[in-house]
């Protein structure tokens, strides 16, 4: 389990970036034949620099576990 950064608490998260709430498409192992839709639910602009994506299936992944891009209109 990752350590809690000194700037984090239950009431405070690091400053969030512009992708927060953005619709994205995600793939794993560079397999573009299987794209999954999702929404960015966390994007730290400062330490610890974590990005979390909630997939449409309800699962959460970090940006380190997948490849992602902004969703195109009508897709994902």
Biotite code that builds the C-alpha atoms (Angstrom):
import biotite.structure as struc

atoms = struc.array([
    struc.Atom([0.000, 0.000, 0.000], chain_id="A", res_id=1, res_name="UNK", atom_name="CA", element="C"),
    struc.Atom([1.431, 3.392, -0.945], chain_id="A", res_id=2, res_name="UNK", atom_name="CA", element="C"),
    struc.Atom([2.443, 5.729, 1.833], chain_id="A", res_id=3, res_name="UNK", atom_name="CA", element="C"),
    struc.Atom([0.299, 8.777, 2.525], chain_id="A", res_id=4, res_name="UNK", atom_name="CA", element="C"),
    struc.Atom([2.084, 11.892, 1.338], chain_id="A", res_id=5, res_name="UNK", atom_name="CA", element="C"),
    struc.Atom([2.460, 14.627, 3.945], chain_id="A", res_id=6, res_name="UNK", atom_name="CA", element="C"),
    struc.Atom([0.140, 16.949, 1.985], chain_id="A", res_id=7, res_name="UNK", atom_name="CA", element="C"),
    struc.Atom([-2.686, 14.394, 1.837], chain_id="A", res_id=8, res_name="UNK", atom_name="CA", element="C"),
    struc.Atom([-5.439, 13.737, 4.337], chain_id="A", res_id=9, res_name="UNK", atom_name="CA", element="C"),
    struc.Atom([-9.064, 12.676, 4.195], chain_id="A", res_id=10, res_name="UNK", atom_name="CA", element="C"),
    struc.Atom([-10.041, 16.311, 3.620], chain_id="A", res_id=11, res_name="UNK", atom_name="CA", element="C"),
    struc.Atom([-7.148, 17.520, 1.452], chain_id="A", res_id=12, res_name="UNK", atom_name="CA", element="C"),
    struc.Atom([-5.583, 16.272, -1.764], chain_id="A", res_id=13, res_name="UNK", atom_name="CA", element="C"),
    struc.Atom([-2.746, 17.856, -3.748], chain_id="A", res_id=14, res_name="UNK", atom_name="CA", element="C"),
    struc.Atom([-3.639, 20.446, -6.393], chain_id="A", res_id=15, res_name="UNK", atom_name="CA", element="C"),
    struc.Atom([-5.493, 18.801, -9.279], chain_id="A", res_id=16, res_name="UNK", atom_name="CA", element="C"),
    struc.Atom([-4.768, 19.286, -12.975], chain_id="A", res_id=17, res_name="UNK", atom_name="CA", element="C"),
    struc.Atom([-6.880, 20.081, -15.994], chain_id="A", res_id=18, res_name="UNK", atom_name="CA", element="C"),
    struc.Atom([-7.597, 16.432, -16.883], chain_id="A", res_id=19, res_name="UNK", atom_name="CA", element="C"),
    struc.Atom([-9.663, 15.974, -13.704], chain_id="A", res_id=20, res_name="UNK", atom_name="CA", element="C"),
    struc.Atom([-13.145, 14.855, -14.797], chain_id="A", res_id=21, res_name="UNK", atom_name="CA", element="C"),
    struc.Atom([-12.054, 14.362, -18.412], chain_id="A", res_id=22, res_name="UNK", atom_name="CA", element="C"),
    struc.Atom([-13.368, 11.466, -20.462], chain_id="A", res_id=23, res_name="UNK", atom_name="CA", element="C"),
    struc.Atom([-10.518, 9.183, -21.597], chain_id="A", res_id=24, res_name="UNK", atom_name="CA", element="C"),
    struc.Atom([-9.979, 5.942, -23.442], chain_id="A", res_id=25, res_name="UNK", atom_name="CA", element="C"),
    struc.Atom([-7.674, 3.348, -21.920], chain_id="A", res_id=26, res_name="UNK", atom_name="CA", element="C"),
    struc.Atom([-5.837, 0.292, -23.208], chain_id="A", res_id=27, res_name="UNK", atom_name="CA", element="C"),
    struc.Atom([-3.459, -2.171, -21.601], chain_id="A", res_id=28, res_name="UNK", atom_name="CA", element="C"),
    struc.Atom([-0.189, -3.565, -22.987], chain_id="A", res_id=29, res_name="UNK", atom_name="CA", element="C"),
    struc.Atom([-0.538, -1.230, -26.004], chain_id="A", res_id=30, res_name="UNK", atom_name="CA", element="C"),
    struc.Atom([-3.451, -3.341, -27.304], chain_id="A", res_id=31, res_name="UNK", atom_name="CA", element="C"),
    struc.Atom([-5.467, -0.779, -29.260], chain_id="A", res_id=32, res_name="UNK", atom_name="CA", element="C"),
    struc.Atom([-7.990, -3.426, -30.317], chain_id="A", res_id=33, res_name="UNK", atom_name="CA", element="C"),
    struc.Atom([-9.429, -3.355, -26.780], chain_id="A", res_id=34, res_name="UNK", atom_name="CA", element="C"),
    struc.Atom([-10.216, 0.207, -25.677], chain_id="A", res_id=35, res_name="UNK", atom_name="CA", element="C"),
    struc.Atom([-12.049, 0.960, -22.438], chain_id="A", res_id=36, res_name="UNK", atom_name="CA", element="C"),
    struc.Atom([-13.820, 4.183, -21.546], chain_id="A", res_id=37, res_name="UNK", atom_name="CA", element="C"),
    struc.Atom([-13.177, 5.992, -18.286], chain_id="A", res_id=38, res_name="UNK", atom_name="CA", element="C"),
    struc.Atom([-13.013, 9.259, -16.378], chain_id="A", res_id=39, res_name="UNK", atom_name="CA", element="C"),
    struc.Atom([-10.021, 10.835, -14.635], chain_id="A", res_id=40, res_name="UNK", atom_name="CA", element="C"),
    struc.Atom([-10.918, 11.028, -10.927], chain_id="A", res_id=41, res_name="UNK", atom_name="CA", element="C"),
    struc.Atom([-7.554, 12.249, -9.666], chain_id="A", res_id=42, res_name="UNK", atom_name="CA", element="C"),
    struc.Atom([-4.663, 14.045, -11.343], chain_id="A", res_id=43, res_name="UNK", atom_name="CA", element="C"),
    struc.Atom([-2.072, 15.517, -8.998], chain_id="A", res_id=44, res_name="UNK", atom_name="CA", element="C"),
    struc.Atom([-0.060, 18.451, -10.368], chain_id="A", res_id=45, res_name="UNK", atom_name="CA", element="C"),
    struc.Atom([2.404, 18.197, -7.477], chain_id="A", res_id=46, res_name="UNK", atom_name="CA", element="C"),
    struc.Atom([3.825, 15.340, -5.407], chain_id="A", res_id=47, res_name="UNK", atom_name="CA", element="C"),
    struc.Atom([2.952, 12.499, -5.316], chain_id="A", res_id=48, res_name="UNK", atom_name="CA", element="C"),
    struc.Atom([1.920, 13.034, -8.961], chain_id="A", res_id=49, res_name="UNK", atom_name="CA", element="C"),
    struc.Atom([-0.745, 10.344, -9.039], chain_id="A", res_id=50, res_name="UNK", atom_name="CA", element="C"),
    struc.Atom([-3.370, 9.968, -11.766], chain_id="A", res_id=51, res_name="UNK", atom_name="CA", element="C"),
    struc.Atom([-6.313, 7.618, -11.186], chain_id="A", res_id=52, res_name="UNK", atom_name="CA", element="C"),
    struc.Atom([-8.832, 6.673, -13.858], chain_id="A", res_id=53, res_name="UNK", atom_name="CA", element="C"),
    struc.Atom([-12.236, 5.151, -13.072], chain_id="A", res_id=54, res_name="UNK", atom_name="CA", element="C"),
    struc.Atom([-13.167, 2.785, -15.883], chain_id="A", res_id=55, res_name="UNK", atom_name="CA", element="C"),
    struc.Atom([-16.792, 2.516, -16.983], chain_id="A", res_id=56, res_name="UNK", atom_name="CA", element="C"),
    struc.Atom([-16.811, -0.964, -15.393], chain_id="A", res_id=57, res_name="UNK", atom_name="CA", element="C"),
    struc.Atom([-16.249, 0.702, -12.004], chain_id="A", res_id=58, res_name="UNK", atom_name="CA", element="C"),
    struc.Atom([-12.651, -0.450, -11.639], chain_id="A", res_id=59, res_name="UNK", atom_name="CA", element="C"),
    struc.Atom([-9.898, 2.072, -10.892], chain_id="A", res_id=60, res_name="UNK", atom_name="CA", element="C"),
    struc.Atom([-6.433, 2.043, -12.486], chain_id="A", res_id=61, res_name="UNK", atom_name="CA", element="C"),
    struc.Atom([-3.456, 4.352, -12.226], chain_id="A", res_id=62, res_name="UNK", atom_name="CA", element="C"),
    struc.Atom([-1.923, 5.951, -15.293], chain_id="A", res_id=63, res_name="UNK", atom_name="CA", element="C"),
    struc.Atom([1.151, 3.775, -14.675], chain_id="A", res_id=64, res_name="UNK", atom_name="CA", element="C"),
    struc.Atom([-0.858, 0.582, -15.281], chain_id="A", res_id=65, res_name="UNK", atom_name="CA", element="C"),
    struc.Atom([-2.247, 1.531, -18.677], chain_id="A", res_id=66, res_name="UNK", atom_name="CA", element="C"),
    struc.Atom([-1.946, 3.728, -21.726], chain_id="A", res_id=67, res_name="UNK", atom_name="CA", element="C"),
    struc.Atom([-4.568, 6.462, -22.053], chain_id="A", res_id=68, res_name="UNK", atom_name="CA", element="C"),
    struc.Atom([-5.636, 9.287, -24.304], chain_id="A", res_id=69, res_name="UNK", atom_name="CA", element="C"),
    struc.Atom([-8.418, 11.824, -24.394], chain_id="A", res_id=70, res_name="UNK", atom_name="CA", element="C"),
    struc.Atom([-11.632, 10.247, -25.656], chain_id="A", res_id=71, res_name="UNK", atom_name="CA", element="C"),
    struc.Atom([-12.698, 11.258, -29.113], chain_id="A", res_id=72, res_name="UNK", atom_name="CA", element="C"),
    struc.Atom([-16.272, 12.430, -29.643], chain_id="A", res_id=73, res_name="UNK", atom_name="CA", element="C"),
    struc.Atom([-18.533, 9.441, -30.138], chain_id="A", res_id=74, res_name="UNK", atom_name="CA", element="C"),
    struc.Atom([-15.987, 6.953, -28.755], chain_id="A", res_id=75, res_name="UNK", atom_name="CA", element="C"),
    struc.Atom([-15.307, 5.505, -25.295], chain_id="A", res_id=76, res_name="UNK", atom_name="CA", element="C"),
])
